[in-house]
Amino acid sequence: MKKSKSQILITGNYRSGTEYFTNLLNCHPKINASMYRVNYLRFIYKKYNLKTNLDNLIQDLSERIFERYKIKLNKNKIKNEIQNKSDGEIYDIIMTNLYLKNKETIWAEKCQLLWRETSTFIKIMKKPKIIHILRDPRAVMNSFKKYTKYKSPAYLGSCFNSVDAMGSIIKDQKKYKKNFIFIKYEDLIENQSKTMGAVFKFLRVKPIYKYNHKEFK
């Protein structure tokens, strides 16, 4: 049974560059970074009795990710590997089975708007890391205004999300110094090498300097 060496949650407001960052991180040979697929904290956490309802949890997840992403889950293999029936163990086993192939030892999942769940992720995982992407709220609002299907002034809600995100960053920086980092989208664009270097140092992996954009998901 393959085990992950670290588990990463990537989060941030929508229109903040989280997808671009996730693709960059995914270029590292030791890391497989995915987006939305399992989304354990949103769709599974505290929604099932892990002791008595594990089969339904796995079946529901299997149906959802196949319906939405055409991903097939090896249900029997995952069931056989689960022992303690804890949230962290189940989440880790699912992600490891889905994404850690060959030399990959670290999985990451990008889930937007989950900064209020950073404490949960840190609590349930064995070696958790949080990466929060922050973009100038004015840029977020302008971008969201262009792409949202909702009528004005609904796009202004992005501003309140940004304020809440910044408040969470301040708290998490103080509370989770070893497990948390935030980066500014503007820094990522202006100096990609330096910004990603800080991320790789935080993750304790060898830095890379070339990114294959053709493999972006």
Rosetta silent file (secondary structure, phi, psi, omega in degrees, C-alpha in Angstrom):
SEQUENCE: MKKSKSQILITGNYRSGTEYFTNLLNCHPKINASMYRVNYLRFIYKKYNLKTNLDNLIQDLSERIFERYKIKLNKNKIKNEIQNKSDGEIYDIIMTNLYLKNKETIWAEKCQLLWRETSTFIKIMKKPKIIHILRDPRAVMNSFKKYTKYKSPAYLGSCFNSVDAMGSIIKDQKKYKKNFIFIKYEDLIENQSKTMGAVFKFLRVKPIYKYNHKEFK
SCORE:     score description
SCORE:     0.000 S_00000001
   1 L     0.000  121.613 -179.635    0.000    0.000    0.000 S_00000001
   2 L   -76.799  140.534  179.571    1.495    3.305   -1.095 S_00000001
   3 L  -122.242  144.535  178.797    1.504    6.127    1.445 S_00000001
   4 L   -80.556  147.996  176.941    1.750    9.871    0.891 S_00000001
   5 L   -89.263  -21.736  178.289    4.576   11.845    2.474 S_00000001
   6 E  -159.879  156.129 -179.516    2.537   15.032    2.679 S_00000001
   7 E  -128.557  132.780 -172.718   -0.966   16.292    1.950 S_00000001
   8 E  -123.533  132.126  170.431   -1.700   19.768    0.569 S_00000001
   9 E  -109.166  121.313  176.117   -4.861   21.857    0.498 S_00000001
  10 E  -104.211  128.468 -179.381   -4.779   24.770   -1.964 S_00000001
  11 E  -142.885  173.513 -179.463   -7.473   27.369   -1.484 S_00000001
  12 E   159.457  174.712  177.362   -8.394   30.947   -2.266 S_00000001
  13 L   -72.255  158.246  173.282  -11.136   33.113   -3.688 S_00000001
  14 L   -66.049  155.251 -178.169  -12.427   32.456   -7.202 S_00000001
  15 L    62.187   30.567 -177.063  -10.668   34.424   -9.978 S_00000001
  16 L  -113.599    5.191  179.581   -7.516   34.504   -7.838 S_00000001
  17 L    87.834   13.500 -179.121   -5.130   32.375   -9.885 S_00000001
  18 H   -65.249  -35.585 -179.670   -5.589   29.205   -7.840 S_00000001
  19 H   -69.111  -42.724  178.461   -5.979   27.096  -10.990 S_00000001
  20 H   -62.037  -44.962  178.703   -2.836   28.519  -12.577 S_00000001
  21 H   -61.791  -43.005 -179.599   -0.870   27.916   -9.380 S_00000001
  22 H   -59.719  -40.826  177.850   -2.186   24.354   -9.106 S_00000001
  23 H   -65.513  -38.347  176.540   -0.999   23.609  -12.627 S_00000001
  24 H   -62.959  -47.083 -179.367    2.447   24.985  -11.837 S_00000001
  25 H   -62.440  -35.281 -178.501    2.678   22.872   -8.689 S_00000001
  26 H   -66.734  -16.608  178.766    1.536   19.818  -10.629 S_00000001
  27 L   -73.741  -15.458  179.632    4.629   20.091  -12.836 S_00000001
  28 L   -71.072  132.676 -175.824    6.805   18.966   -9.923 S_00000001
  29 L   -64.151  -20.004 -178.959    7.760   15.288  -10.352 S_00000001
  30 L   -94.909   -6.504 -171.747    7.045   14.499   -6.687 S_00000001
  31 E  -123.320  136.050  169.411    3.641   16.210   -6.566 S_00000001
  32 E  -117.383  113.172 -177.509    0.274   15.487   -8.148 S_00000001
  33 E  -109.068  121.476 -178.784   -2.015   18.482   -7.771 S_00000001
  34 E  -115.181  174.339 -177.981   -5.667   18.087   -8.705 S_00000001
  35 E  -132.234  121.740  169.642   -8.699   20.366   -8.644 S_00000001
  36 L    71.095  -19.444 -162.313  -12.120   19.814   -7.029 S_00000001
  37 L   -55.273  -60.937 -178.522  -12.318   16.090   -7.712 S_00000001
  38 L   -82.906  -49.153  174.403  -12.653   14.503   -4.278 S_00000001
  39 L    50.838   52.021 -172.093  -13.363   17.705   -2.324 S_00000001
  40 H   -57.432  -44.016 -174.496  -13.628   15.738    0.910 S_00000001
  41 H   -69.008  -22.003 -179.521  -14.217   18.680    3.239 S_00000001
  42 H   -93.291  -39.951 -172.011  -17.154   19.945    1.192 S_00000001
  43 H  -105.347  -16.499 -172.849  -18.963   16.762    0.166 S_00000001
  44 L  -121.216  -43.445 -172.962  -17.985   14.098    2.702 S_00000001
  45 L   -55.319  124.690  178.075  -16.740   15.503    6.019 S_00000001
  46 L    65.503   16.688  178.412  -19.374   15.101    8.783 S_00000001
  47 L  -108.211   -5.911 -179.900  -21.946   13.851    6.275 S_00000001
  48 L  -136.264  149.053  169.111  -21.433   10.133    6.918 S_00000001
  49 L   -83.152  108.591 -172.866  -21.074    7.875    9.935 S_00000001
  50 L   -65.727  -23.593 -178.098  -17.614    6.486    9.179 S_00000001
  51 L   -81.565  -34.348 -173.481  -18.104    3.395   11.316 S_00000001
  52 L  -115.654  -13.041 -171.929  -21.415    2.241    9.855 S_00000001
  53 L  -124.129   25.595 -176.074  -21.823    4.072    6.554 S_00000001
  54 H   -64.686  -38.624 -179.563  -18.427    3.711    4.893 S_00000001
  55 H   -61.095  -42.581  179.118  -19.785    1.718    1.946 S_00000001
  56 H   -66.018  -38.442  177.827  -22.253    4.462    1.070 S_00000001
  57 H   -57.859  -50.861 -177.482  -19.542    7.099    1.360 S_00000001
  58 H   -66.542  -39.496 -179.974  -17.314    5.297   -1.137 S_00000001
  59 H   -66.123  -44.000  179.254  -20.203    4.484   -3.457 S_00000001
  60 H   -62.423  -43.465  178.750  -21.475    8.077   -3.490 S_00000001
  61 H   -63.044  -44.407 -179.590  -17.988    9.409   -4.160 S_00000001
  62 H   -58.700  -44.795  179.996  -17.449    6.861   -6.915 S_00000001
  63 H   -66.747  -40.056 -177.246  -20.672    7.839   -8.655 S_00000001
  64 H   -66.804  -49.534 -175.663  -20.032   11.578   -8.308 S_00000001
  65 H   -72.638  -23.758  175.109  -16.495   11.655   -9.684 S_00000001
  66 H   -76.328  -42.512  179.779  -17.411    9.328  -12.542 S_00000001
  67 H   -62.626  -41.033 -174.928  -20.488   11.335  -13.469 S_00000001
  68 H   -88.896  -35.035 -171.417  -18.666   14.658  -13.341 S_00000001
  69 H  -127.504   -0.174 -178.703  -15.112   13.773  -14.382 S_00000001
  70 L    59.842   34.402  177.393  -15.243   10.219  -15.817 S_00000001
  71 L   -99.224  129.596  179.467  -12.823    9.059  -13.130 S_00000001
  72 L   -96.075  128.352 -179.368  -13.112    5.425  -12.038 S_00000001
  73 L  -100.311  130.782  176.117  -12.531    4.698   -8.363 S_00000001
  74 L   -80.783   87.250 -172.101  -11.173    1.320   -7.294 S_00000001
  75 H   -63.259  -44.106 -177.427  -13.720    0.874   -4.522 S_00000001
  76 H   -65.466  -40.749  179.761  -12.603   -2.546   -3.285 S_00000001
  77 H   -63.612  -42.892 -179.943   -8.946   -1.562   -3.061 S_00000001
  78 H   -65.840  -44.008  178.661   -9.801    1.555   -1.049 S_00000001
  79 H   -58.984  -42.211 -178.008  -12.108   -0.362    1.300 S_00000001
  80 H   -68.281  -27.093 -178.312   -9.408   -2.963    1.964 S_00000001
  81 H   -84.808  -21.454 -178.976   -6.811   -0.306    2.814 S_00000001
  82 L   -74.943  127.340 -178.886   -8.994    1.578    5.311 S_00000001
  83 L  -120.108  -53.260 -173.870   -8.348    0.451    8.884 S_00000001
  84 L   -83.192  -16.644 -179.417   -8.999    3.193   11.427 S_00000001
  85 L    56.778   45.936  174.908  -12.020    4.684    9.629 S_00000001
  86 L  -107.941  158.190 -177.798  -10.964    8.254   10.358 S_00000001
  87 H   -59.186  -45.252 -178.765  -11.519   11.224    8.059 S_00000001
  88 H   -62.698  -43.431  179.880   -7.821   11.829    7.535 S_00000001
  89 H   -63.660  -46.081 -177.436   -7.090    8.203    6.738 S_00000001
  90 H   -64.532  -47.534  178.932   -9.996    7.895    4.280 S_00000001
  91 H   -59.016  -45.652 -178.217   -9.224   11.174    2.492 S_00000001
  92 H   -64.993  -43.602 -179.638   -5.534   10.295    2.235 S_00000001
  93 H   -64.588  -41.595  178.858   -6.161    6.780    0.936 S_00000001
  94 H   -62.437  -49.059 -178.117   -8.602    8.011   -1.706 S_00000001
  95 H   -66.091  -39.615  179.633   -6.245   10.733   -2.954 S_00000001
  96 H   -63.388  -43.883  179.323   -3.218    8.436   -2.864 S_00000001
  97 H   -66.373  -36.408 -177.623   -4.983    5.771   -4.907 S_00000001
  98 H   -76.680  -36.482 -164.654   -6.272    8.254   -7.443 S_00000001
  99 H  -124.094  -22.233 -176.232   -3.205   10.410   -7.962 S_00000001
 100 L   -90.497   99.893  179.746    0.095    9.099   -6.624 S_00000001
 101 L  -116.648  157.886  174.926    1.692    7.106   -9.413 S_00000001
 102 L    51.875 -117.587 -175.004    5.326    6.222  -10.107 S_00000001
 103 L   -93.189    0.945 -179.216    7.626    8.610   -8.161 S_00000001
 104 L   -71.172  131.793 -177.034    4.901   10.968   -6.904 S_00000001
 105 L  -126.125   -7.597 -177.136    4.764   11.056   -3.117 S_00000001
 106 E  -128.143  129.997  174.986    2.750   14.207   -2.324 S_00000001
 107 E  -109.571  150.191  177.553   -0.825   14.963   -3.308 S_00000001
 108 E  -136.093  144.454  175.552   -2.485   18.353   -3.427 S_00000001
 109 E  -132.658  128.539  176.668   -6.083   19.329   -4.010 S_00000001
 110 E   -91.041  122.457  176.912   -7.336   22.772   -4.928 S_00000001
 111 L  -135.480  112.713 -177.796  -10.702   23.630   -3.419 S_00000001
 112 L   -66.061  153.381  171.285  -11.894   27.220   -3.618 S_00000001
 113 L    61.710   27.709 -179.112  -13.447   29.082   -0.686 S_00000001
 114 L  -109.924   21.828 -177.707  -12.289   26.569    1.927 S_00000001
 115 H   -65.924  -20.338  176.316  -10.083   28.839    4.035 S_00000001
 116 H   -78.499   -7.107  179.703  -12.427   28.406    7.000 S_00000001
 117 H  -105.758   10.159 -178.755  -11.659   24.676    6.903 S_00000001
 118 H   -61.962  -38.112 -179.633   -7.875   24.964    7.173 S_00000001
 119 H   -65.163  -35.607  178.235   -7.964   24.009   10.857 S_00000001
 120 H   -66.246  -46.094 -179.871   -9.988   20.900   10.004 S_00000001
 121 H   -60.691  -44.340  179.387   -7.551   19.821    7.299 S_00000001
 122 H   -64.678  -34.931 -178.193   -4.592   20.324    9.624 S_00000001
 123 H   -71.327  -39.090 -171.999   -6.347   18.403   12.391 S_00000001
 124 H   -90.461  -22.407 -176.330   -7.285   15.322   10.374 S_00000001
 125 L   -92.707  154.715 -178.274   -4.207   14.867    8.161 S_00000001
 126 L   -76.009  -44.835 -179.133   -0.850   13.421    9.285 S_00000001
 127 L  -132.678   69.968 -172.833    1.460   15.827    7.446 S_00000001
 128 E   -82.273  148.019  172.751   -0.779   18.668    6.249 S_00000001
 129 E  -136.117  136.685  177.761    0.217   21.781    4.339 S_00000001
 130 E  -113.982  130.491  174.189   -2.042   24.716    3.458 S_00000001
 131 E  -122.403  114.954 -178.230   -1.340   27.048    0.525 S_00000001
 132 E  -107.635  124.344  178.998   -3.635   30.075    0.308 S_00000001
 133 E   -96.501  126.524 -179.510   -3.565   32.179   -2.879 S_00000001
 134 E  -119.249  129.957  176.251   -4.469   35.851   -2.436 S_00000001
 135 L  -120.975  150.168  177.372   -5.207   38.282   -5.259 S_00000001
 136 L   -48.618  121.705 -176.973   -5.945   42.010   -5.096 S_00000001
 137 H   -55.935  -30.207  178.371   -9.699   42.178   -4.306 S_00000001
 138 H   -67.358  -38.705  177.871  -10.197   44.852   -6.969 S_00000001
 139 H   -69.508  -38.998  177.121   -8.787   42.524   -9.616 S_00000001
 140 H   -60.235  -46.185 -178.362  -10.912   39.650   -8.313 S_00000001
 141 H   -63.244  -45.752 -179.365  -14.037   41.785   -8.519 S_00000001
 142 H   -63.375  -40.669  179.373  -13.308   43.021  -12.037 S_00000001
 143 H   -67.356  -44.835 -179.262  -12.557   39.517  -13.271 S_00000001
 144 H   -64.388  -37.068  179.362  -15.612   38.015  -11.601 S_00000001
 145 H   -60.308  -35.402 -178.553  -17.826   40.774  -13.009 S_00000001
 146 H   -73.263  -32.441 -169.810  -16.783   39.776  -16.542 S_00000001
 147 H  -106.583  -17.349 -175.910  -17.412   36.065  -16.121 S_00000001
 148 L   -72.392  148.411  177.512  -20.295   35.669  -13.679 S_00000001
 149 L   -88.110   -9.658 -177.218  -23.767   34.775  -14.920 S_00000001
 150 L   -82.603  146.816 -176.703  -25.390   36.662  -12.049 S_00000001
 151 L   -76.657  153.798  176.572  -26.810   40.123  -12.567 S_00000001
 152 L   -59.717  141.776    7.331  -25.362   43.273  -11.012 S_00000001
 153 L  -100.735   29.388 -174.751  -24.669   43.930   -8.173 S_00000001
 154 H   -59.218  -29.513 -178.129  -24.179   40.251   -7.261 S_00000001
 155 H   -62.604  -20.388 -179.666  -20.530   40.380   -8.388 S_00000001
 156 H   -66.818  -15.408  177.058  -19.771   42.629   -5.403 S_00000001
 157 H   -59.812  -25.522  179.143  -20.030   39.534   -3.203 S_00000001
 158 H   -61.886  -30.753  179.416  -16.495   38.707   -4.277 S_00000001
 159 H   -64.086  -42.002 -179.435  -15.281   41.691   -2.235 S_00000001
 160 H   -68.985  -35.191  174.678  -16.715   40.253    0.971 S_00000001
 161 H   -61.994  -41.102 -179.713  -15.134   36.879    0.192 S_00000001
 162 H   -63.996  -41.604  178.648  -11.779   38.609   -0.213 S_00000001
 163 H   -62.408  -44.560  179.580  -12.142   40.376    3.133 S_00000001
 164 H   -64.038  -39.387  178.731  -13.009   37.095    4.849 S_00000001
 165 H   -62.078  -44.580 -179.465  -10.062   35.378    3.147 S_00000001
 166 H   -64.375  -37.345  176.562   -7.630   38.036    4.353 S_00000001
 167 H   -62.855  -39.829  178.493   -8.944   37.720    7.887 S_00000001
 168 H   -67.318  -37.603  178.629   -8.375   33.965    7.756 S_00000001
 169 H   -61.039  -44.316  179.974   -4.846   34.445    6.423 S_00000001
 170 H   -59.362  -44.138  179.922   -3.943   36.675    9.386 S_00000001
 171 H   -67.712  -45.943 -175.945   -5.235   34.056   11.835 S_00000001
 172 H   -68.063  -33.515  177.554   -3.689   31.066   10.083 S_00000001
 173 H   -61.102  -39.432 -178.789   -0.276   32.715    9.793 S_00000001
 174 H   -75.884  -36.983 -171.989   -0.137   33.126   13.546 S_00000001
 175 H   -87.096  -34.662 -173.337   -1.610   29.749   14.432 S_00000001
 176 L  -125.017   61.958 -174.170   -0.084   27.425   11.851 S_00000001
 177 L   -60.399  -38.049 -176.440    3.395   28.755   11.114 S_00000001
 178 L   -86.260  -17.055 -173.882    4.845   25.401   10.015 S_00000001
 179 L  -112.487   -1.768 -171.873    1.805   24.226    8.085 S_00000001
 180 E  -132.211  139.241  171.984    0.567   27.369    6.360 S_00000001
 181 E  -144.940  145.943  171.540    1.772   29.708    3.651 S_00000001
 182 E  -124.988  144.863  177.177    0.045   32.333    1.558 S_00000001
 183 E  -127.623  149.709  177.789    1.267   33.778   -1.692 S_00000001
 184 E   -89.837  134.739  179.162    0.088   36.773   -3.662 S_00000001
 185 H   -58.440  -38.866 -179.488   -1.065   36.131   -7.210 S_00000001
 186 H   -62.400  -38.586  177.071    0.670   39.332   -8.312 S_00000001
 187 H   -66.236  -37.979 -179.980    4.000   38.030   -6.954 S_00000001
 188 H   -62.820  -38.126 -179.079    3.455   34.738   -8.759 S_00000001
 189 H   -76.944  -41.668 -175.801    2.997   36.563  -12.068 S_00000001
 190 H   -76.397  -35.928 -179.721    5.775   39.116  -11.606 S_00000001
 191 L  -143.021   78.228 -175.454    8.413   36.750  -10.212 S_00000001
 192 H   -61.772  -43.208 -176.801    7.355   33.153  -10.718 S_00000001
 193 H   -61.440  -46.026 -178.379   10.744   31.635   -9.911 S_00000001
 194 H   -67.138  -43.542 -177.537   11.089   33.392   -6.550 S_00000001
 195 H   -66.650  -46.704  179.184    7.487   32.758   -5.505 S_00000001
 196 H   -68.199  -30.844  175.627    7.487   29.082   -6.444 S_00000001
 197 H   -60.122  -40.800  177.999   10.914   28.755   -4.810 S_00000001
 198 H   -65.948  -36.617  178.627    9.373   29.874   -1.523 S_00000001
 199 H   -66.752  -45.635 -179.911    6.577   27.339   -1.983 S_00000001
 200 H   -64.227  -36.627  176.233    8.991   24.473   -2.672 S_00000001
 201 H   -64.004  -42.347  177.705   11.029   25.443    0.374 S_00000001
 202 H   -61.294  -38.508 -178.875    7.866   25.418    2.460 S_00000001
 203 H   -84.264   -8.994 -179.879    7.007   21.957    1.117 S_00000001
 204 L    61.362   46.798  174.761   10.599   20.740    1.593 S_00000001
 205 L  -125.707  156.727  179.360   10.990   19.508   -1.968 S_00000001
 206 L   -65.113  130.383 -178.168   13.695   20.176   -4.507 S_00000001
 207 L   -68.870  152.228  171.865   12.766   23.236   -6.605 S_00000001
 208 L  -117.924  158.300 -175.290   12.086   23.042  -10.318 S_00000001
 209 L  -126.609   -5.783  177.846   12.615   25.846  -12.810 S_00000001
 210 L  -122.272  137.960 -177.825   10.889   24.606  -15.966 S_00000001
 211 L  -127.144  125.901 -179.848    7.149   24.117  -16.348 S_00000001
 212 L   -86.892   97.582 -176.552    5.512   22.228  -19.191 S_00000001
 213 H   -67.686  -18.953  178.830    2.441   24.317  -19.956 S_00000001
 214 H   -68.780  -20.653 -178.922    1.243   21.718  -22.469 S_00000001
 215 H   -95.224    6.578  178.185    0.482   19.398  -19.580 S_00000001
 216 L   -62.468  138.324 -174.837   -1.715   21.912  -17.758 S_00000001
 217 L   -77.424    0.000    0.000   -5.026   20.299  -16.854 S_00000001
